[in-house]
Amino acid sequence: MAEGFFNFYNKNPEYLAISAGIKPTISVKSSAIEVMKEKGIDLSKQRPKMLTLEMAKKAHKIYTMGCIESCPLTPPEKTEDWKLENPAGGSIGKFREVRDEIERRIKKLISELRLR
């Protein structure tokens, strides 16, 4: 969801969000696809990606969802933990709640980076 929001709102072609994890699932959760469609963002063609050391090295900034302690690939000097609850297994309402919080944080991030 964060990748979708950042790449949707970002107007600076020098920046691109890539979402990745240390234990990616086979596919994006259907509930995530559904709630993002409600915001006009299509995640249906996205595939979960494994976070690699190369990705971490190239990243300007890394944001985690509450798993910073369990991810050895995230350099502390450029990692911020957003401490977001993983909505997987939760209700569609939980997905919307997490989606809205991610959207709020992404908009704030873009504003701070003056990317618009």
C-alpha positions as CSV (number, residue, x, y, z in Angstrom):
1,M,0.0,0.0,0.0
2,A,2.8,2.4,0.8
3,E,4.5,1.8,-2.6
4,G,1.2,2.4,-4.3
5,F,0.5,5.6,-2.5
6,F,4.0,7.0,-2.8
7,N,4.2,6.3,-6.5
8,F,0.7,7.7,-7.0
9,Y,1.3,11.0,-5.2
10,N,5.0,11.5,-6.0
11,K,5.6,14.0,-8.8
12,N,9.4,13.8,-8.7
13,P,10.7,11.2,-11.2
14,E,14.0,10.9,-9.2
15,Y,12.1,9.0,-6.5
16,L,10.4,5.7,-6.7
17,A,9.0,3.6,-3.9
18,I,9.6,-0.2,-3.8
19,S,7.9,-2.3,-1.3
20,A,9.7,-5.4,-0.2
21,G,9.8,-7.7,2.9
22,I,11.8,-10.3,4.6
23,K,9.0,-12.9,4.3
24,P,7.0,-12.0,1.2
25,T,3.8,-13.8,0.5
26,I,3.0,-15.4,-2.8
27,S,0.5,-12.6,-3.8
28,V,-0.8,-9.3,-2.6
29,K,-3.7,-9.8,-0.2
30,S,-7.1,-9.4,-2.0
31,S,-8.3,-7.1,0.8
32,A,-5.3,-4.8,0.2
33,I,-6.1,-4.7,-3.5
34,E,-9.8,-4.0,-2.8
35,V,-9.2,-1.1,-0.3
36,M,-6.6,0.5,-2.6
37,K,-9.0,0.3,-5.5
38,E,-11.3,2.4,-3.4
39,K,-8.6,5.1,-3.5
40,G,-8.1,4.8,-7.3
41,I,-4.9,2.8,-7.0
42,D,-4.6,-0.6,-8.7
43,L,-2.3,-3.1,-7.0
44,S,-3.7,-6.2,-8.8
45,K,-0.5,-6.5,-10.9
46,Q,1.9,-6.1,-8.0
47,R,3.8,-9.0,-6.6
48,P,5.4,-9.2,-3.2
49,K,9.2,-8.9,-3.4
50,M,12.0,-10.1,-1.1
51,L,14.1,-7.3,0.4
52,T,17.7,-7.7,-0.7
53,L,20.9,-6.2,0.5
54,E,21.3,-4.4,-2.8
55,M,17.8,-2.8,-2.4
56,A,18.7,-1.7,1.2
57,K,22.0,-0.2,0.0
58,K,20.4,1.8,-2.8
59,A,17.4,3.1,-0.8
60,H,17.4,6.7,0.2
61,K,15.2,5.8,3.2
62,I,13.6,2.6,4.5
63,Y,10.3,2.5,6.4
64,T,9.3,-0.7,8.3
65,M,5.9,-1.7,9.7
66,G,7.0,-2.7,13.1
67,C,9.6,-5.3,12.2
68,I,12.9,-3.4,12.4
69,E,14.3,-5.7,15.1
70,S,13.8,-8.8,12.9
71,C,15.2,-7.3,9.7
72,P,19.0,-7.5,9.5
73,L,19.0,-5.8,6.1
74,T,17.8,-2.4,7.2
75,P,20.7,0.0,8.1
76,P,19.7,1.9,11.3
77,E,21.0,5.2,9.9
78,K,18.3,5.2,7.1
79,T,15.5,3.2,8.6
80,E,12.4,4.4,10.4
81,D,9.9,2.1,12.0
82,W,6.4,3.2,11.5
83,K,5.1,0.6,13.9
84,L,2.0,-0.2,11.8
85,E,-0.1,-3.2,12.5
86,N,-0.1,-5.8,9.8
87,P,-3.7,-6.1,8.7
88,A,-3.2,-9.6,7.2
89,G,-5.9,-11.9,8.6
90,G,-7.9,-8.9,9.8
91,S,-11.2,-7.6,8.6
92,I,-11.7,-5.3,5.6
93,G,-12.2,-2.5,8.2
94,K,-8.7,-3.2,9.6
95,F,-7.2,-3.0,6.0
96,R,-9.0,0.4,5.6
97,E,-7.7,1.6,8.9
98,V,-4.1,0.7,8.1
99,R,-4.5,2.0,4.5
100,D,-5.7,5.4,5.7
101,E,-2.8,5.7,8.2
102,I,-0.3,4.7,5.5
103,E,-1.8,7.3,3.1
104,R,-1.5,10.0,5.8
105,R,2.1,9.2,6.5
106,I,3.0,9.0,2.8
107,K,1.4,12.4,2.1
108,K,3.3,13.9,5.1
109,L,6.6,12.3,3.8
110,I,6.1,13.7,0.3
111,S,5.4,17.1,1.8
112,E,8.5,17.0,3.9
113,L,10.6,15.9,1.0
114,R,9.1,18.7,-1.1
115,L,8.5,16.3,-4.0
116,R,5.3,18.0,-5.3
